[in-house]
Amino acid sequence: MDYDVVIIGAGVAGCSAAINLPAHLRVAVIDQSKSLDFKIGESLPPAVKRLFKKMQLWEDFKQQGHLPCYGNRAMWANNQLQETDFIRDIDGHGWHLDRVKFEQWLVKIAHKNAQFYSKTEFIKAVYIAKQWQITLKNEDIKARLIIDASGRTSPFSKRLKIQKQHTDQMVSSWLKGTEIPHRNDTGFSFIQATEKGWWYSASIPNQERILSFHTDARLDHLKNFRDAKVQLATAQQYPLLAELLERCQFQLTETHGYTAAHSTRLSQFSGQAWLAAGDAALSMDPISSQGMFNALYTGLLAATQGQQWLNHEIPDFKQYHQSLEQIWQAYQQHLKYWYQVPEQWQQSDFWKLKKISI
């Protein structure tokens, strides 16, 4: 099969790109996932409203039953609880998502605009005579343009030997449980800095709650969290976090896992007839709360720039690279600020490692 655009990856960035490509283009999505299992990463900032309006998805998104997020409560500096809210934000409140439902919604919309190659594997791609020859596990396809939205593993960029820069070794150990939502906590994320890392907790749809701990993979204490019960017991040693979990009558379920949470970026975000979007291009520390927003935005931007290139309106993707470079530089500045704020922990191993990496 010959396509105008082949998108590698059917996650948030890949679906965003597929949805925003014009209907007259022949588009294919290579979906390498086996199933849509639960995954951590469930928040969207208020600015997503503008993105969804541009994509003509805002009204539909509001009907999906996700929970509003009105702000954050953080014990990040000097053991003082501080609250920030979105009251003055022109876009209103943010969102806590049912992540699986959200991605299923995006996939369903993307199916209207693209041919899906599901549960297959990308093997390699070679650019010959102004066309990509793409080898999948069971068949070969061709494309004029590739959008790499294959996530942190980014097999396409690896095949091209594009350097990926890893700035740290942050990981997230997370667990999910049931709750009875309490009026004091509904609509707020909770964050607490500690000597060995930081905690995050928030309600998600279906009367469930996320509890995660973020630290450096090189530190020994991470091995203690391979047991969800140990992780929960550790969280309950912090008074404010323990009170929160008690108020909502948090009950542990069997859903528990680890995920990479380190910052990465490609040395180049685009090249000859290809662009990278989402985590395949750059991935962000969870403290930024920008991961999924970045995936949606860069997927949209890759679709826009890709269409312009196919129409011979632009000669290359220099502007796309510059846009992602600006995102990365702004992200790095904010990250440096956040990890310098908790002065009381700056001499501990975790915070020293973060300081070195930024």
N, C-alpha and C positions, 0 to 999 in steps of 0.2 A: 504494500500500500504506500502511496505517495501522499505526504501531508505538507501543508505550509508550515505548521508549528507542531513540534512534539514536546510535551511537558513531562519531565521525569519527576514523578512524585505526585501523589493525590492528597497531600495534607492541606493545611490552610493556605500556604503560598501557592501551591500548584493549582488548587481549585480557584483561588482568586484570579490567577492568570487566565485560566480557561474561561471563567465567567466573563472576563473583561475583554477578551478577544472578539472581534466582530464576527457575526454569524456567517458571512460569506467565505471566511477562511476555513480550510480543512485542518482541524485540530485533533490531536490525539493526546491522551494522558496515560502514562505508564504507571499503573498503581502496583507498587511492589509489596504493599502491606497484606498480611494474611487475614487480618480482621481488625475492626475498630475496637480495641480494648481500652479500658480506662487509662488515662495518662494525666500526669500532673500538668498544671499550666492552665488556669481557668479564669483569668481575669482580663478584662478589656477596659481601657481608659475611656473617659467621656468623648474624646476626639474621634472615636470609632463611628459616632453618629454621622460625621461629615463623610467618612469613607463609604458607609453603607448608602447614604443618600446619593453619592456620586455613582455608585454601582446599582442604584434603584432597588435596593434590598432593605431599606430601613423599615418600612411598614411590615414587611414579612418577618424580619428579625424580631420585632417587638412582639410578634404573636407566638414566639417559640417557647415562652415560659421561663426564661432565664431570670436570675435574681438581680435587682438593682444593687449597686455598691455606692454608698453615699460618702465614703471616706475611709481613712486609715487611722488606727490607733497604734502608736509605736512607743515602746520603751527602748529608745535607740541611743539617747545621749544622757549621761549622768543619772541614770536610774529614775528618770522622770517620765511619766506617761504623758504623751502629747497627742492631740487629736487634730487632724486636718480633714476638711470636708470639701465637697464639690459645689457648695451652695452658690459660689460666685463664678463657677465655670459656665461659659456661654453655651456649652454643649450639654449641660445637665450632669447627671450622675454617670458613673461607670457601671460595669456588669460583672457578676460572678456567674460563670457558665456551667451548664451541663456539657462538658467538653465533647463527649461522644455524640450527643444529640446535635451539637453545633457543627461538628465535622460531617455528620451524616447529612445535615441540611445543606452544607456547601457542596458535598459530592452530588446530591440530587440535582441541584441547580446546574452544576458543571456538566452533568450528563446531557443536558439539553443542548449543549454547545460543543461537545467533544465526543469522540470515540474513545472509550476506556478499554485499556488492556489490563485486565484485573488479575491479581495474584500471579503476576509474572515477574521476571527478573531482568533488569538491564545488564547486559554483558559488556558492550563496547559501542563506540561510535567513531566513525572515520569520515573526515570531510574531503570529498573528492568531487571535482568538477562542479563546485558551487552547490553541493548537496551533501547532507549527512546520510551516511549509510549506517543504520542503527541495528545492532544485533540484540535481539531479546532471547530469552531462554528457548522459545519454541518457534520463532519466526523472525524475519527481517523486515524492517520498514525504512522509509526514507523521509527526509524532512529538509525544508529550506532553512529552518531556524530551530534551535533547541533552547528551551528554558529549563534550567536545572533547578528544580525545587525538591531535591531528594533528601533534604534535612542535613543534620550534622555529619552524617557519613559521606555525603556527596560523592558517590562513586564516579560520576561523570568528570568532575574536576580532578579526581585522582587519576583517571585515565589520561587526562590532558597534562598531568604532572604540574598542576597549578598548586603553588605552595599554600598551605593552610596554617595560619599563625594561631597558636594556643597561648593565651596569656596567663592562664592559671589552671588549677585542677579542682575547681568547685564541683561538688556533687550535692544532690538533694536526696535525703532519705524520707520517704513520705508514707503516710497511711491515711486511710479513709474510715469514717465511722458514721453511725447514725446519731441524730440529735433531736431534741425538741426545741425548736428555735425560741430564744428568749428576746424580749423586746429591747433589752439593753444592748444587745450585740448584733441584732439583725441589720444587715446592710453595711457592716464595717469589717475591714480586714484588721488582723492583729499581728504585729511584728515585735519581736524582742531580741535585742543583741545580748549575747552572753560571751564569756571568755573563750569558748571553743567554737563559736559560730553563731547563727541566728535562727530563730523560730518564726514560723508563719502559720496562721490559722484563719480560715474563713468558711462561712456557710456556703454550700452549693445547693442547687435544686434537689428536690425529693427528700427533704429533711435529712441531709447529709452534711458532713463537715470534713474539711481537709486539715491535716496537721503535718507539717513538714519541718525538717531540720536541715540547714545548709552549712556545710563545712568543707574543708579541704581533704581530698582523697588521700593525701600523704600522712594525715594524722591518725594515730593509733585508735583514738576513741570512736572512730566511725564503725569499727567492727562490732561494737556493742549494740548498734542499731540494726543488726541483721535480724533481730527478734523484735517484732512490733510491740510486744508487751513491755520490753525493756525501754523502747523509745517512748512509749506512753508514760511509763513510770518516771522516766527522766524529765519529761515535760512537766509532770505534776510536782516536781521539786521547786518550780518557780511559782511563787504565790499568785501573781496576776493571771498567769496562764492556767494554773490549777483552778482558780475561781471561775474563769471563763468556761473551762471544760465541765465543771460541776454544774454551773448555771444551766447549760444547755443539755445536761444529762448525756454527755458523750459516751457512746458505746462502740468499742472497737469492732471492726469487721475483719474479714480475712484479706481485704485488699490492701496490699503493702508492697512497696517497691523502691528501687533506686533509679535515678536518672542523672545523666550528665547535666551540669548547670554552669559550665565554664564559658568564658567569652572566647569566641573564635572569629576569624575573618579570613577570607581569601586574599591573596596578594593582588589579585585583579578580579573584578566583579563581572567582567564581560570580555568577549574576544571576537574572533571571526565567526559570525553567524551563531553566537550563543550569549546568553545572559544567565546569571545566577540570582535566585531570589530566596527570601526567607532564611532559614538556618543554613542552607547550603552556601549562602553568601556571607552572612554574619549572624552569629548567635549571641544572646545577651544574658547577663547575670539576672536571676529572678528578681533581685531587689529593684530593678528598673521597671518591672511590670509592663514591659514593652514587647515581649517576645511575639505574641500573636498579632498585636497591632502592626509590628514591623513586617510580619509575614503577609498580612493582608495588603499593606501599603506597597511593599516591594513587588508582590505578585501583580497588583494593579499597574504599577509603574513599568514592570517588565512587559506586560501586555501592550501598554500604550507605546513604549519605545519600539517594541518588536513590530507592531503594526506599521509604524512610521518607517522603519527600516525596510520592511517588505514592500512598502509603497514607494520606495526610493526618495522619501522625504528627508531622510538623514543618511549620511554616508557611513556612520559607525555609531558605537554606543559610548562615546566619550562622555556625553552628558549624563548618561545613566551611571557610569562609574563615579563621576564627580558627586552625584546626588547621594550615592551610598557612602562615599568617603566622608561627606559632610555629616551624615547620620552617625557614622562611627566616631568621628571626632567629638561630636556633641555628647554622645553616649559615654565616651571615655572621661570627659570632663565631669559629668554628673556622677559617674561611678567613683572617681577619685574623691569627690566631695563627700559622698555618703560614707565611704569606708574610713575617712579621716575623722568623722564626727564623734564616734564613741571613744573619747580620750582615755577612759578608765581601762580599756582593754588593749591599748596599742602595743604593749610589750608582750602580749601573749602570742603563742605560735601562730594561731589562725590569722590574727590581724596583722602580724608582721609579714606573713606570706602574701596577704592581700595587698599590703602596701608596696611590696616589692614588684608584684605583678602588674600594677596599674601604671 
